[in-house]
């Protein structure tokens, strides 16, 4: 049986000391211009000190027009590098592996937030977003690559491309939303071209010294399991990716797509050949038994989100006591404050996740 405290090695970058990864969690704690705040630095540093083998930032936006939420960490300008450097130094000093998640919200930006019309693979009347031109798509690729370079120069060990949850890369993958008729639309090969051009560009620009992860969703937002299975296989075959982070919403969820019925999403992706690429999964992992179950199914990395808000030191607590049982929500605001969650973050949780914060 795999242990949660086994080391995880990668083709590129340092090994994780254990199988626990902090999920990239929206927290709205940074400054309006995307510069790192002391609150966000404290939140992440506490998790790194708490024993997470890999500590990932929230989604950091790579273009000003790609901001998805207020207080989001930025990586689209050189003015962000000093803060990112402070963060990388603080995280790396703990022995954790440090990643920045690179993100573009696409049609999930708002004109009020970004001061411009949001962009999308195709015109989207539902959100008011306009289609990117071919040249603009290629600029998106370039800006993801430059952002990865900023992360590397700041001292981070790796970056993750946010290709899940209906954001821009995911929007391109969607046959429902992507109605383009150029090389970025139509077939799955074309709809995934943006993702693979970014992967190729980052590896060419950053060399072998930077680890590269990709986050994918297999369902919702126009995703189809069969297509994501194909993308997964191509990412593995590329030899350029170190970790595929599957955001499953629920690791025990049964698939409903034709040909996959009756199997959990975790089983589907854990059984796929992946060579030296590591597989992480996220989705309602809470108790240590949940973590052990997915490891026994062949998953490499347990990606913890909400429970990591409740316990900054979840890995350390479990290492000290195999009988450790995490808190449940609703969580008292005072408890969250002691766990490094700022009032701004508490407000975000109370507003967006019913029942998470005690009232």
VOPAGU-2260 file (C-alpha; in pm, 1 decimal, decimal comma):
REM VOPAGU-2260
SITE   aa  ch    i         X         Y         Z
SITE  UNK   A    0       0,0       0,0       0,0
SITE  UNK   A    1     112,0     351,8     -72,2
SITE  UNK   A    2     165,8     578,2     225,3
SITE  UNK   A    3      64,2     945,1     230,0
SITE  UNK   A    4     419,1    1009,2     345,2
SITE  UNK   A    5     594,7     849,6      50,2
SITE  UNK   A    6     818,0    1079,7    -151,8
SITE  UNK   A    7     695,3    1180,6    -500,0
SITE  UNK   A    8     957,3    1241,6    -766,9
SITE  UNK   A    9     916,7    1429,3   -1095,4
SITE  UNK   A   10    1098,7    1439,3   -1426,7
SITE  UNK   A   11    1160,8    1811,9   -1372,8
SITE  UNK   A   12    1209,1    1990,7   -1042,1
SITE  UNK   A   13    1249,7    1866,3    -685,4
SITE  UNK   A   14    1063,0    1577,5    -525,3
SITE  UNK   A   15     769,0    1622,7    -289,6
SITE  UNK   A   16     847,5    1502,5      63,2
SITE  UNK   A   17     498,5    1350,0      86,2
SITE  UNK   A   18     184,2    1305,0    -124,0
SITE  UNK   A   19      -5,7    1610,2       6,1
SITE  UNK   A   20     -58,7    1907,8    -224,4
SITE  UNK   A   21    -234,0    2229,6    -133,3
SITE  UNK   A   22    -499,5    2298,7    -394,8
SITE  UNK   A   23    -488,4    2634,3    -576,1
SITE  UNK   A   24    -752,7    2814,3    -371,8
SITE  UNK   A   25    -920,4    3144,4    -456,3
SITE  UNK   A   26    -884,8    3371,6    -153,4
SITE  UNK   A   27    -912,4    3734,7    -274,5
SITE  UNK   A   28    -638,4    3847,2     -37,1
SITE  UNK   A   29    -396,4    4021,2    -274,8
SITE  UNK   A   30    -391,8    4389,9    -369,8
SITE  UNK   A   31    -617,1    4535,5    -643,0
SITE  UNK   A   32    -321,0    4559,1    -883,3
SITE  UNK   A   33    -233,4    4191,6    -837,1
SITE  UNK   A   34      63,5    4254,5    -609,2
SITE  UNK   A   35     109,1    4001,1    -330,4
SITE  UNK   A   36     -26,5    4101,7      10,4
SITE  UNK   A   37     110,7    4009,4     352,0
SITE  UNK   A   38    -216,4    3824,2     418,7
SITE  UNK   A   39    -177,7    3599,2     116,8
SITE  UNK   A   40     189,1    3539,2     195,8
SITE  UNK   A   41      96,7    3440,3     553,3
SITE  UNK   A   42    -183,8    3209,2     435,4
SITE  UNK   A   43      41,4    3015,0     198,6
SITE  UNK   A   44     352,9    3013,6     415,6
SITE  UNK   A   45     155,1    2862,3     701,0
SITE  UNK   A   46      49,1    2569,5     479,1
SITE  UNK   A   47     406,2    2514,1     365,5
SITE  UNK   A   48     524,0    2507,4     726,2
SITE  UNK   A   49     232,1    2276,4     803,1
SITE  UNK   A   50     387,9    2000,2     600,2
SITE  UNK   A   51     234,6    2011,7     252,0
SITE  UNK   A   52     471,5    1843,8       9,0
SITE  UNK   A   53     361,6    2082,5    -267,0
SITE  UNK   A   54     221,6    2428,7    -198,0
SITE  UNK   A   55      43,4    2595,1    -488,7
SITE  UNK   A   56     -65,5    2955,8    -512,2
SITE  UNK   A   57    -414,2    3062,2    -606,6
SITE  UNK   A   58    -479,4    3117,5    -975,3
SITE  UNK   A   59    -251,1    3402,6   -1088,0
SITE  UNK   A   60    -370,7    3588,8   -1395,4
SITE  UNK   A   61    -139,4    3618,1   -1695,8
SITE  UNK   A   62    -315,4    3907,9   -1873,1
SITE  UNK   A   63    -486,7    4209,3   -1719,3
SITE  UNK   A   64    -804,1    4123,8   -1914,5
SITE  UNK   A   65    -790,1    3770,2   -1772,6
SITE  UNK   A   66    -854,2    3860,7   -1409,7
SITE  UNK   A   67   -1132,0    3644,7   -1270,5
SITE  UNK   A   68   -1197,5    3785,2    -924,9
SITE  UNK   A   69   -1117,4    4078,6    -700,8
SITE  UNK   A   70    -801,6    4052,4    -492,5
SITE  UNK   A   71    -647,1    3800,0    -731,8
SITE  UNK   A   72    -273,1    3744,1    -741,2
SITE  UNK   A   73    -117,7    3876,2   -1061,8
SITE  UNK   A   74     171,6    3754,1   -1274,0
SITE  UNK   A   75     109,6    3955,6   -1591,7
SITE  UNK   A   76     357,3    4235,3   -1517,3
SITE  UNK   A   77     713,6    4263,9   -1392,9
SITE  UNK   A   78     583,4    4470,3   -1101,0
SITE  UNK   A   79     451,5    4143,4    -956,5
SITE  UNK   A   80     793,7    3978,4    -945,0
SITE  UNK   A   81     919,4    4123,4    -612,2
SITE  UNK   A   82     614,0    3991,2    -429,3
SITE  UNK   A   83     636,3    3657,2    -605,8
SITE  UNK   A   84    1003,5    3637,7    -510,3
SITE  UNK   A   85     916,2    3700,3    -144,6
SITE  UNK   A   86     662,0    3421,4    -165,1
SITE  UNK   A   87     893,4    3173,3    -334,3
SITE  UNK   A   88    1165,3    3238,9     -78,2
SITE  UNK   A   89     924,8    3193,2     212,2
SITE  UNK   A   90     780,3    2871,3      73,4
SITE  UNK   A   91    1108,0    2717,6     -38,4
SITE  UNK   A   92    1264,8    2778,6     303,7
SITE  UNK   A   93    1019,0    2526,7     450,8
SITE  UNK   A   94    1121,1    2243,5     218,3
SITE  UNK   A   95     792,5    2240,2      28,8
SITE  UNK   A   96     779,3    2228,1    -350,0
SITE  UNK   A   97     641,1    2561,6    -473,2
SITE  UNK   A   98     418,9    2616,4    -779,7
SITE  UNK   A   99     232,8    2913,7    -923,2
SITE  UNK   A  100     -95,0    2837,0   -1097,4
SITE  UNK   A  101    -119,6    3032,5   -1424,3
SITE  UNK   A  102    -469,9    3143,5   -1516,0
SITE  UNK   A  103    -683,5    3340,6   -1758,6
SITE  UNK   A  104   -1054,3    3371,0   -1680,4
SITE  UNK   A  105   -1169,6    3435,7   -2037,7
SITE  UNK   A  106   -1544,6    3494,6   -2042,3
SITE  UNK   A  107   -1554,9    3452,9   -1664,3
SITE  UNK   A  108   -1391,4    3793,4   -1625,0
SITE  UNK   A  109   -1622,4    4089,8   -1584,7
SITE  UNK   A  110   -1598,6    4417,6   -1772,1
SITE  UNK   A  111   -1639,9    4603,3   -1442,8
SITE  UNK   A  112   -1341,2    4423,0   -1292,2
SITE  UNK   A  113   -1098,8    4439,3   -1585,9
SITE  UNK   A  114   -1214,3    4767,7   -1741,2
SITE  UNK   A  115   -1253,3    4611,0   -2085,2
SITE  UNK   A  116   -1473,1    4366,7   -2271,5
SITE  UNK   A  117   -1389,6    4011,4   -2160,9
SITE  UNK   A  118   -1255,9    3771,5   -2422,0
SITE  UNK   A  119   -1346,5    3418,6   -2520,1
SITE  UNK   A  120   -1273,9    3166,5   -2798,0
SITE  UNK   A  121   -1597,8    3278,2   -2969,5
SITE  UNK   A  122   -1846,0    3559,5   -2923,0
SITE  UNK   A  123   -2050,6    3474,8   -2615,8
SITE  UNK   A  124   -2373,4    3673,2   -2582,0
SITE  UNK   A  125   -2446,4    3511,7   -2244,3
SITE  UNK   A  126   -2148,5    3686,1   -2083,9
SITE  UNK   A  127   -2085,3    3970,2   -2328,6
SITE  UNK   A  128   -1739,3    3835,0   -2409,8
SITE  UNK   A  129   -1598,1    3878,7   -2759,7
SITE  UNK   A  130   -1400,3    3635,0   -2969,7
SITE  UNK   A  131   -1023,6    3662,2   -2964,3
SITE  UNK   A  132    -857,8    3719,0   -3300,3
SITE  UNK   A  133    -601,9    3461,7   -3411,6
SITE  UNK   A  134    -323,3    3707,0   -3332,3
SITE  UNK   A  135    -471,1    3761,6   -2985,9
SITE  UNK   A  136    -482,4    3387,3   -2922,2
SITE  UNK   A  137    -114,3    3368,1   -3005,3
SITE  UNK   A  138     -53,7    3659,0   -2767,9
SITE  UNK   A  139    -231,5    3460,9   -2494,7
SITE  UNK   A  140      13,4    3176,3   -2556,8
SITE  UNK   A  141     306,5    3418,3   -2536,0
SITE  UNK   A  142     177,1    3573,5   -2214,4
SITE  UNK   A  143     137,9    3234,8   -2043,4
SITE  UNK   A  144     496,5    3157,2   -2141,2
SITE  UNK   A  145     628,0    3492,5   -2015,1
SITE  UNK   A  146     436,3    3442,4   -1689,7
SITE  UNK   A  147     601,7    3102,7   -1643,5
SITE  UNK   A  148     936,7    3274,1   -1689,3
SITE  UNK   A  149     845,7    3525,6   -1420,2
SITE  UNK   A  150     758,5    3241,4   -1182,9
SITE  UNK   A  151    1085,9    3069,1   -1257,7
SITE  UNK   A  152    1287,0    3388,8   -1211,7
SITE  UNK   A  153    1108,1    3450,3    -881,4
SITE  UNK   A  154    1233,7    3114,1    -759,8
SITE  UNK   A  155     930,3    2886,1    -787,3
SITE  UNK   A  156     994,1    2520,8    -862,3
SITE  UNK   A  157     705,5    2488,0   -1106,5
SITE  UNK   A  158     388,9    2624,1   -1262,1
SITE  UNK   A  159      47,1    2476,8   -1328,2
SITE  UNK   A  160    -173,8    2566,7   -1624,3
SITE  UNK   A  161    -535,5    2612,8   -1518,0
SITE  UNK   A  162    -719,1    2419,3   -1786,8
SITE  UNK   A  163   -1024,1    2342,0   -1572,1
SITE  UNK   A  164   -1341,5    2497,6   -1431,1
SITE  UNK   A  165   -1454,8    2676,3   -1744,4
SITE  UNK   A  166   -1168,6    2926,4   -1763,0
SITE  UNK   A  167    -999,9    3025,1   -2090,4
SITE  UNK   A  168    -799,9    2708,6   -2166,3
SITE  UNK   A  169   -1106,2    2503,5   -2075,4
SITE  UNK   A  170   -1321,3    2730,1   -2293,4
SITE  UNK   A  171   -1100,5    2649,1   -2591,2
SITE  UNK   A  172   -1132,3    2276,2   -2517,6
SITE  UNK   A  173   -1512,8    2301,9   -2511,9
SITE  UNK   A  174   -1688,1    2201,3   -2834,2
SITE  UNK   A  175   -1995,2    2386,0   -2702,7
SITE  UNK   A  176   -1832,7    2723,7   -2646,9
SITE  UNK   A  177   -1549,1    2714,4   -2899,8
SITE  UNK   A  178   -1705,8    2781,5   -3239,4
SITE  UNK   A  179   -1390,4    2909,8   -3409,0
SITE  UNK   A  180   -1311,4    2825,5   -3770,7
SITE  UNK   A  181    -933,7    2883,0   -3756,7
SITE  UNK   A  182    -661,2    2647,9   -3631,7
SITE  UNK   A  183    -788,6    2687,7   -3274,2
SITE  UNK   A  184   -1141,2    2556,9   -3334,6
SITE  UNK   A  185   -1327,3    2257,3   -3470,8
SITE  UNK   A  186   -1152,0    1925,2   -3403,3
SITE  UNK   A  187   -1022,6    1834,2   -3058,7
SITE  UNK   A  188    -671,2    1868,1   -3197,5
SITE  UNK   A  189    -748,4    2228,6   -3288,4
SITE  UNK   A  190    -941,2    2306,4   -2969,3
SITE  UNK   A  191    -650,2    2177,0   -2760,4
SITE  UNK   A  192    -390,2    2361,9   -2969,3
SITE  UNK   A  193    -381,8    2657,8   -2728,0
SITE  UNK   A  194    -296,4    2426,4   -2437,3
SITE  UNK   A  195     -23,8    2239,5   -2622,2
SITE  UNK   A  196     130,9    2555,7   -2764,9
SITE  UNK   A  197     155,8    2690,9   -2410,3
SITE  UNK   A  198     312,4    2364,4   -2289,7
SITE  UNK   A  199     562,3    2367,3   -2576,8
SITE  UNK   A  200     640,0    2735,3   -2524,3
SITE  UNK   A  201     704,0    2700,0   -2152,9
SITE  UNK   A  202     932,8    2402,7   -2196,8
SITE  UNK   A  203    1124,1    2584,0   -2472,5
SITE  UNK   A  204    1152,1    2907,5   -2272,2
SITE  UNK   A  205    1214,9    2767,6   -1924,9
SITE  UNK   A  206    1414,6    2459,0   -2011,6
SITE  UNK   A  207    1436,5    2149,2   -1796,2
SITE  UNK   A  208    1463,4    2337,4   -1468,5
SITE  UNK   A  209    1095,6    2419,8   -1423,7
SITE  UNK   A  210     829,1    2162,4   -1336,7
SITE  UNK   A  211     505,2    2187,2   -1533,0
SITE  UNK   A  212     158,4    2072,8   -1426,9
SITE  UNK   A  213    -178,6    2093,8   -1599,9
SITE  UNK   A  214    -515,2    2105,2   -1421,9
SITE  UNK   A  215    -809,8    1954,5   -1609,6
SITE  UNK   A  216   -1179,6    1892,6   -1546,3
SITE  UNK   A  217   -1331,6    1581,2   -1708,4
SITE  UNK   A  218   -1692,8    1695,1   -1683,3
SITE  UNK   A  219   -1902,7    2014,9   -1679,6
SITE  UNK   A  220   -1817,3    2328,2   -1878,5
SITE  UNK   A  221   -1859,7    2139,2   -2204,9
SITE  UNK   A  222   -1596,4    1879,4   -2117,0
SITE  UNK   A  223   -1638,2    1516,6   -2225,3
SITE  UNK   A  224   -1451,3    1236,2   -2053,1
SITE  UNK   A  225   -1339,6    1074,4   -2380,2
SITE  UNK   A  226   -1188,6    1401,3   -2501,5
SITE  UNK   A  227   -1011,5    1471,1   -2171,9
SITE  UNK   A  228    -877,7    1114,8   -2172,8
SITE  UNK   A  229    -729,1    1189,3   -2515,9
SITE  UNK   A  230    -579,0    1520,0   -2399,0
SITE  UNK   A  231    -440,5    1342,8   -2091,5
SITE  UNK   A  232    -271,5    1083,8   -2312,0
SITE  UNK   A  233    -119,9    1348,3   -2537,5
SITE  UNK   A  234      15,3    1540,2   -2237,4
SITE  UNK   A  235     178,8    1220,8   -2110,7
SITE  UNK   A  236     321,7    1141,0   -2454,8
SITE  UNK   A  237     468,9    1491,1   -2489,9
SITE  UNK   A  238     730,9    1422,8   -2223,1
SITE  UNK   A  239     700,4    1787,8   -2119,4
SITE  UNK   A  240     453,8    1765,4   -1829,2
SITE  UNK   A  241     528,6    1644,7   -1476,7
SITE  UNK   A  242     188,6    1641,4   -1306,6
SITE  UNK   A  243    -170,7    1620,3   -1426,2
SITE  UNK   A  244    -403,7    1761,1   -1161,9
SITE  UNK   A  245    -757,1    1629,6   -1214,6
SITE  UNK   A  246   -1023,3    1846,4   -1049,7
SITE  UNK   A  247   -1306,1    1595,5   -1007,7
SITE  UNK   A  248   -1541,9    1782,1    -768,0
SITE  UNK   A  249   -1591,8    1445,5    -596,8
SITE  UNK   A  250   -1329,8    1169,5    -620,1
SITE  UNK   A  251   -1601,9     905,9    -572,5
SITE  UNK   A  252   -1834,8    1043,9    -837,0
SITE  UNK   A  253   -1955,9     787,6   -1088,9
SITE  UNK   A  254   -1910,3     881,1   -1451,9
SITE  UNK   A  255   -2220,5     919,6   -1667,3
SITE  UNK   A  256   -2063,7     967,9   -2011,8
SITE  UNK   A  257   -2128,4     684,5   -2256,0
SITE  UNK   A  258   -1864,6     414,9   -2231,2
SITE  UNK   A  259   -1758,6     513,0   -1880,0
SITE  UNK   A  260   -2074,1     443,0   -1678,8
SITE  UNK   A  261   -2038,3     274,4   -1343,2
SITE  UNK   A  262   -1675,0     372,7   -1285,7
SITE  UNK   A  263   -1553,3     654,3   -1064,6
SITE  UNK   A  264   -1373,0     943,8   -1223,9
SITE  UNK   A  265   -1071,0     862,3   -1008,4
SITE  UNK   A  266   -1057,1     505,0   -1138,9
SITE  UNK   A  267   -1083,4     617,8   -1500,9
SITE  UNK   A  268    -781,2     846,1   -1483,9
SITE  UNK   A  269    -573,4     641,6   -1238,1
SITE  UNK   A  270    -586,3     343,4   -1474,0
SITE  UNK   A  271    -455,3     535,3   -1775,3
SITE  UNK   A  272     -88,6     484,7   -1868,3
SITE  UNK   A  273     114,0     784,4   -1750,9
SITE  UNK   A  274     480,2     683,0   -1748,1
SITE  UNK   A  275     679,2     929,5   -1537,8
SITE  UNK   A  276     389,8    1177,4   -1514,7
SITE  UNK   A  277     228,0    1198,6   -1171,8
SITE  UNK   A  278    -148,0    1209,4   -1116,8
SITE  UNK   A  279    -311,5    1429,9    -855,5
SITE  UNK   A  280    -683,8    1434,0    -783,2
SITE  UNK   A  281    -903,5    1680,2    -598,0
SITE  UNK   A  282   -1265,4    1653,6    -492,7
SITE  UNK   A  283   -1407,1    1623,8    -140,7
SITE  UNK   A  284   -1096,3    1468,8      10,8
SITE  UNK   A  285   -1133,5    1529,5     383,0
SITE  UNK   A  286   -1049,3    1243,8     617,4
SITE  UNK   A  287    -718,3    1053,8     609,5
SITE  UNK   A  288    -919,6     749,6     499,2
SITE  UNK   A  289   -1023,2     943,0     186,4
SITE  UNK   A  290    -659,3    1012,0     107,7
SITE  UNK   A  291    -556,1     650,7     161,0
SITE  UNK   A  292    -840,2     524,1     -57,4
SITE  UNK   A  293    -732,7     723,4    -362,6
SITE  UNK   A  294    -367,9     632,6    -312,0
SITE  UNK   A  295    -468,4     266,7    -304,9
SITE  UNK   A  296    -643,8     325,7    -639,7
SITE  UNK   A  297    -314,2     435,5    -791,5
SITE  UNK   A  298    -323,2     814,4    -750,9
SITE  UNK   A  299      12,1     977,8    -673,2
SITE  UNK   A  300     -88,2    1306,1    -508,1
SITE  UNK   A  301    -382,7    1398,0    -283,9
SITE  UNK   A  302    -491,6    1755,5    -357,4
SITE  UNK   A  303    -652,8    1909,2     -49,4
SITE  UNK   A  304    -869,9    2219,3     -68,1
SITE  UNK   A  305   -1136,9    2298,4     188,0
SITE  UNK   A  306    -991,9    2079,1     461,4
SITE  UNK   A  307    -658,5    2258,7     415,6
SITE  UNK   A  308    -839,6    2580,8     504,8
SITE  UNK   A  309    -955,4    2417,4     828,3
SITE  UNK   A  310    -608,2    2279,7     911,2
SITE  UNK   A  311    -296,7    2457,1     787,4
SITE  UNK   A  312     -90,2    2166,2     923,6
SITE  UNK   A  313    -300,9    1869,7     812,2
SITE  UNK   A  314       5,3    1664,5     701,0
SITE  UNK   A  315     195,3    1733,1    1021,1
SITE  UNK   A  316    -106,9    1649,5    1236,1
SITE  UNK   A  317    -155,3    1317,7    1057,7
SITE  UNK   A  318     216,0    1234,1    1079,3
SITE  UNK   A  319     203,5    1291,7    1455,6
SITE  UNK   A  320    -121,8    1102,6    1510,9
SITE  UNK   A  321    -251,1     834,9    1272,1
SITE  UNK   A  322    -590,8     869,1    1441,2
SITE  UNK   A  323    -615,0    1239,4    1350,6
SITE  UNK   A  324    -965,3    1344,7    1246,9
SITE  UNK   A  325   -1011,1    1684,6    1083,1
SITE  UNK   A  326   -1262,7    1949,0    1180,7
SITE  UNK   A  327   -1596,8    1976,6    1007,8
SITE  UNK   A  328   -1773,7    2285,7     886,8
SITE  UNK   A  329   -1925,9    2522,7     979,2
SITE  UNK   A  330   -1603,2    2671,0    1108,0
SITE  UNK   A  331   -1587,9    2943,5    1369,9
SITE  UNK   A  332   -1430,9    3262,8    1227,5
SITE  UNK   A  333   -1191,0    3268,0    1521,6
SITE  UNK   A  334   -1070,0    2918,3    1431,5
SITE  UNK   A  335   -1021,6    3025,2    1071,2
SITE  UNK   A  336    -826,2    3331,6    1185,6
SITE  UNK   A  337    -595,8    3105,4    1385,7
SITE  UNK   A  338    -546,8    2901,5    1067,5
SITE  UNK   A  339    -418,0    3205,6     878,6
SITE  UNK   A  340    -742,7    3294,6     702,5
SITE  UNK   A  341    -780,3    3673,1     682,1
SITE  UNK   A  342   -1116,1    3852,6     729,5
SITE  UNK   A  343   -1128,0    3907,6     353,2
SITE  UNK   A  344   -1089,6    3534,5     291,0
SITE  UNK   A  345   -1347,0    3452,3     560,5
SITE  UNK   A  346   -1593,5    3685,4     389,3
SITE  UNK   A  347   -1528,0    3516,3      54,9
SITE  UNK   A  348   -1589,4    3173,7     207,9
SITE  UNK   A  349   -1907,2    3285,9     385,8
SITE  UNK   A  350   -2042,8    3446,2      68,0
SITE  UNK   A  351   -1959,2    3168,5    -177,4
SITE  UNK   A  352   -1972,6    2844,3      21,9
SITE  UNK   A  353   -2293,4    2810,0     219,6
SITE  UNK   A  354   -2236,1    2651,3     557,4
SITE  UNK   A  355   -1857,4    2680,1     555,6
SITE  UNK   A  356   -1840,6    2963,0     810,7
SITE  UNK   A  357   -2041,4    2955,3    1132,4
SITE  UNK   A  358   -2275,6    3251,7    1175,1
